[in-house]
Each structure stands twice: as C-alpha cells, then as structure tokens.
Amino acid sequence: MFKKMLQRTGVSSIVTLGAIVLVAGFAAPSQAAEQSIDDLFVAASKALNSGQNKEAIRVLTRAAQAAPTDPEVFVMRARAYTSDGDYTRALADATKAIELKPADPEMYLARARVLRADDKFEKALEDAQKAVELAPNSSDAFLSRADIYRDMGNDTAAKADEDKADAIDKAAR
C-alpha cells in the first residue's frame, strides 16, 4: 500500500523501502501492545466466567496499567468488582469509563449495573435514562431501564420500556 502510494508521487524505491521500514517499526510495538491487552481481556473474561473475581481484578489491573485510556478495561474491571461485592471500586471504575468516553451509552449502562447491584436504584435510573437519551434506538438501553423500573416496583414503566425495546428490535429486522 505504501509502495504504490509513494510510486504515484514519484518517490524512489530506496526511499519507499525506508518509509516502509520506518512505518513497520512504529506499527509493530503497537500491534504487540494491542495483542497483549487482548490477551489480558481473554484471561480476565475466563476468570470472571469461572467465578474467579479476584484473579479477574488482578489481570484487569494490569490491563488498566497498560491501557489507562481504554474505557473497556474499566467497564470490565467494574464488572469484576461488582461480582466480588466491592461496589465502591466498581463505581469508581464505571465512572472512570464514563470520563474516558462520555458520549457512549454503554458506559452509562455499565455504571447503572453497578448501582443497581448496590440497590441504588434512583442513581441507576439516572444513568439508564442518560443511555436512552444517547441511544434512543438501543433496545439494550430500554431493557436496562426496564429492569431498574421493575426493581423499583414500577411495572407500568418497565412494561412500556420492554414494549419500546421490542419495537426497536422489530424495526431492525
């Protein structure tokens, strides 16, 4: 790709080779780091799925050190902390994910799950509402909000959100 681009601009093959080596030199560490993060995610997911919450937290802490601006690391670690019953740390990680990617409704749904697990339904509802505002065509956002409404004893609102989620899913088919 680089060679054709450089040939079109009339750059010699020696310069082309130098450019390719230079680009490859910069790309390789990034790809290696990316693979490492992917490996950490796989290991953490396996640990979480087998109930080894502390191991998942340990692995995800390494991932957070390696990729401190990746909100998915903090979402997954929030899940691990929630599974371990450490709602304070889970909430801190979910909030960090929102800070890193404030326009992503999934970040608000992650924090809503933490708050819901900690029986803080009003706050969870606020985050679910924000997710619905950010993604009004997301059935997941409506279903999450429905679950919270149901926890709060508001079956009418829960049913309305479930119906909305069904309508979204049907329209997408």
Secondary structure, DSSP 8 states (H G I E B T S, - for coil): -HHHHHHHTT--HHHHHHHHHHHHHHHHHHHHHHHHHHHHHHHHHHHHHTT-HHHHHHHHHHHHHH-TT-HHHHHHHHHHHHHTT-HHHHHHHHHHHHHH-TT-HHHHHHHHHHHHHTT-HHHHHHHHHHHHHH-TT-HHHHHHHHHHHHHTT-HHHHHHHHHHHHHHHHHH-
